[in-house]
């Protein structure tokens, strides 16, 4: 067994896949641990069960591209607020997962905190959610937009906010109204209420469109004040055409 991909300390690799191209039930039984299969089995609908299995198969397959560990041999545990991490300290890899209709994403880096979130742009944006969970500045910016633009912009805000929540690893204890995403000044950035004990300058936000139907947001802790290099890849490597950047 050998390491296939190099992952430098200043890089994040984001792997995307169509769920149906990752692996089916047989791969799940072969590669996943019993607790992963049990969680997948709890979903009511078969499509959701298949998505859950595909997401974990993608994770294990991707991690084994960077370490000499068989996909079936990875072990994980869940931190206090729900973030999954690699168990036993056997690797410096950190990862984040997200799934939506038609797309799975797995972001990996070495040692640094990161979060990824994806959404399908075909579905209606639940704009009423913004009034309850967005920061006042984000709500005002959304309301100032015409309706057709507002739909897409909602998902920009939502995925970026979710990626930050995942990167912090604090789950629902992190109040969404206490930080805001700024989108009208070039690259997205984050402004954080001092009560959260964080500095927005420490975080790099990246937004991509891996397909015409999906938006992907990544949040990663900078090394010092330096941006990391973000590489978008597909699994399988040649499954789809080149990604469409935002």
N, C-alpha and C positions, 0 to 999 in steps of 0.2 A: 504494500500500500504506500502511496506517496502523496505529498501535498501537490495539488494541481495549480492553485492560484496563489500568487503573492499578494499580500495585503499589508502595505506599509502603515506606519503609525499615523501618518497624515492623510489617510484615505478612509472613505466609507464606500462600500460596494452595496448597491441596492439591486437585489434580484427580483425580477417580476416574472410571473407565469400565468398562463391561462389554467384554471383549475383542472380542466379535463386533460391537460398535457403533462401533469405532474406525476400521476400514478393513481391506480385504482385501489379497490378493496384488497387485492392480493398484496400489493406493495405495503399497504397499511398493516396488514397482519404480519408481514415479514420484518418491517422496520420499526414499528411503533411499540412503545411500552404499554403494559396493560392499562395504566391509568389514562393514557392518551386515548386509547380505544374506548374506554368506559365513558370519558367525557364526550367523545363524538357520538356515542350511542344514545346519549340523553337528548339529542336534538329530535324534534318531532318530525321534521320533514327530511326525506332522503337526500334532497339536494344540499341541505345544510350539513347533514352527516358527511357527505362526500367532500364538501368544502373544508370541514374541520380536519378530516383525514389528510386531504391534499396539502393543507397548510403545514401540518406537522411533518409530512414527508418532504416537503420543500425545505423546511428548516434543517432537518437532519442531513439531507443531501447537500445543501449549501455549506453547512459547517464542515462537512467532510472534504470539501474542496480546499480547505485551508489548514487542516490538521490531519495527521495520520491516524484517524479514528474512523472506524466503520460507522456508517449511518445508524445502524441498529444499536451501537454501543454508547451513544450519547446519553447522559443522565442530566435531568434538570430539577430545580426546585423553585418554588414560588416565594418571593420575598413578602414581607409583611403586608404591603399594599397591593399585591397581585402581580408584580412584575416577574416574569419567568427569567431565570438565569441558568448558566451552566453549573452543574454541581461538581463538587470534589476539587475545585480549583485546577482542573486538568487543562484549562486553556485560558488565554487572555482575551478571547473573543467575547464581544458583547453583541447582542442582537435585538431586533425589534420586529414584530410581525403585524401585518394588517391584511384584511380580506374584505372584498366587496363583490357585488355581482360581476362575474367575468374576469376578476383579477385578484391575484395574491401577491403580496410584497414581503420580502425579507431583507432587512438592512443589517449589515455586519460591519464592525469596526474592532480595533484592538484597544482595550482598556477604557475608552471614553464612553460616556453616557450618550444615548441616542434614542430617537423615537421616530417611527414612520406611520403614516396613515394614508389610506386610499379611499376614494369614493367614486361611485359610478355616476356620471353626469346625466344619464338618461332618466333618473328618478327625480320626482318633484322635490325641490328644496323645502324642508319644513321651516319656513321663515319665522313662524311663531316661536320657534326655539330660541331665536336670537334675543327676543325681549326678556327671556328668563335666564339665559346662560352667557350672553355676550357682555363684554364691557361696554359702558355707555358710549365711548368713542366709536366702537365697532358698530353699534346699533345706529348711531347717527350717520355714519358713513354709508351703511346699507340703505337707510331710508332716503338718502340723497340720490340714489341711483334709479334709473328707469327700470321697470319691472323685468324686462328680458335680461338685462345685465345683472340685476339683483340676484337672480337664481344662481348663476355661476359663481358670483362673488361670495355668496353664502358658503359654498363648499370650499372656496379658498380659505376663508376664515376658519371654518370648522376643522378642516384637515390640519391646518397649521397649529391651531390650538390643541388638538388632540395629540399631535406629534410632540409638542412641548410637555404635555401632561405625561406622556409615556416616557420621555427622556428624563423627567424628574423622578419617576418611579413612585409617586405619592398617590396615584389613583384619584378617587373621588374626594380625598381630603384637600385637594388643591382647588380653591374656588375660581371658577372660570371668569368671573367678573373682575378679578383682581389683576389680570394681565390682559393686554390688548395687542393685537397684530396691526402693524402699520404697513399698508400696501401701496401707498401713493407716492413713494419716494425711491423708486428703483427696486432693488432687492428687498424682499420682505424682512422686517425686523420686529422685535418684540419689546414692549414697554411693560415693566413689572412694578406693581405696587411694592414699596419698601417693606411692608408688613410680611411679605412672602420670603424675605431674606435672600433675595437673588438679584442678579444684575443682568439685564437684557444683553449687554455687550459681551457676555460670556457665551452666548448661544448663536449659532449660525443656522439660519432658516433657508431652505432650498425648496422650490416648488417646480415640479415637472409634469408633463403630460405624456405618460408612457404610451397611451393610445389616444385617439380622438375622443374616446368615450369615458376616459378616466383622468382624474387629477390625483397626484401623489405629492405629499408634503413630508419633508424630513427636517428634524431638529437635531443638532449635534453640538455637544460642548466643544468650543474652540480650544486649541492647544495654545495657551497664552492668549494672544489677540489675533492669531493666525487662522485663516479659514482652512478647512480641510478640503481635499479634492474628492468630489462625489462622482462615482462611476456607476452608470445605470447599465445593467446586464439582463439578459433574458435566459430563462431556463425552459426548455433546452436552449443551447447557445444560439441556434439558428432558427428558432421556432417562428419568429415574427420579424417584420422589417424594422429598420432603425427607429428608435423612439422619437417622438415629437416633443421637443423642448418647449416650455412655456416662454 
